[in-house]
Amino acid sequence: MKRPLFYCILLLSVYLNSCVTYIEKDLDIKSKLVLFGYLVPQLDTTIISLSNSVSMFATYDKLPKPIANATIEISENNIDWIKLTFNEPWQHYFITQTDFPIIEGKTYYIRASAPEYETVFSSCKVPFFRETNLNLRIEEAKNDIHNGDVYSGLHYHCYYEWDDYPREDNYYIFCRNYSNWYYYYDWENNNHIPYDSILYHYCSNVWDEKNYPCIFSDKGQDGKKMSILLSLFYYNYDNNSDEYNVTLLQTDENCYLFEKSYYEFWDMSDFQSFMLEPMQLYTNIKNGYGVFGAFVMRDYSFEFEEPTKLISFSRETTSIP
C-alpha cells in the first residue's frame, strides 16, 4: 500500500531537481528610486524618504540605502516647484507647513531625481476630514469562540462604530498612540528619528478580532453605519476608571491600497515558498516604487467608570511639534 506513495515522492524529487537553475552572476536589473511619503495637514512637517530598489538576488553591499544626493521637489500646481531639504542625521527629506502648507481637498505633485537613476513622479489628493460620529461600544460576553478557542469566563467585546460619509469613496485606518510611533528614539545619539513611513509599523495599528489590521474601505457600505469587533478587550480592574485612546486616519486611495498590500505581504511572507507567486506591493510612483499619498487624522479618547458605562468622550486634532 505504501509503494505508490514512495514512487510519487521519488518522481517528484527528480522533477523538482530538474527545475533548478543556477545563477552564476548577479542579474543585470537596473535599480530604481523608491519614494515614501504621506501628506498630513495636521502635522507641521512633511517627511519624504528616498532609497533604491534591489533585485531579489542582490548581495549585501547592494542592499537598499538612503539616497542623500537627490533632488526632491513638491508642487501644488505641477508648474511651480519647491525643493525639500535633506536632513543628514535622519537621512530624510523634509519641508515644513510654513514653507509649504498642506490643505485638505487639494492635489499635490512630487518628483525626485538622483544621479544614475530615472526621475520619478507622482501626485495625490488630500482627503477632507468627514465627521463619522465614531463611538466605542463595549459589551459583556461569555461562552463564545475566538480564533478557535472557547472563552468560557467573563470578558468584553469592544466595537468601533462610525457613520460612513455618503456619495464618495472613503478609506479608514485605526491606530494607537500616534505621537509615540511617529518617531523612535536613538539612544546612542540622544535623538528622535522619524520612521521611513508613518504607518507601516507593527506597534501602530489596532487589530480586529481576526488579528488583521483595521484598514477599511467603504466599498459596498456607502453612507451606512460601519462596525468592527476588535481583539479581546479586558477592563483594568486596578483603576476606578479606564481610558481608551485611538487615532482615526481618513486616507486617500493610495495610502489605503499601499498599507493594505503591505500587511497582506507580511501575512503571506510567513508562508512563502517556491510554490507561491511573488506578491506585488501597491505603488503609485511613476518610473520607480513606493507610495505618495495623504490622510487626515483625529484623536479620540473614551473613558469608562466600569467596562460598559461610558462617562466621557473627547476629540482633538493631533499635532506633533
Buried (B, 14 or more C-beta within 10 A) or exposed (E): EEEEEEEEEEEEEEEEEEEEEEEEEEEEEEBBBBBBBBBBBBBEBBBBBBBBBBEEEBEEEEEEEBBEEBBBBBBBEEEEBEEBEBBEEBBBBBBEBEBBEBEBEBEBBBBBBBEEBEBBBBBBBBBEBBEBEBBBBBEEBEEEEBEEEEBEEEBBBBBBBBBBBEEEEBBBBBBBEBEEBBBEEEEEEEEEBBBBBBBBBEEBBBBBBEEBBBBBBBEEEEEEEBEBBBBBBEBEEEEEEBEBEBBBBBBBBBBBBBBBBBBBBEEEEEEEEEEEEEEEBBBBBEBBBBBBBBBBBBBBBBBBEEBEEBEEEEEEEBEEE
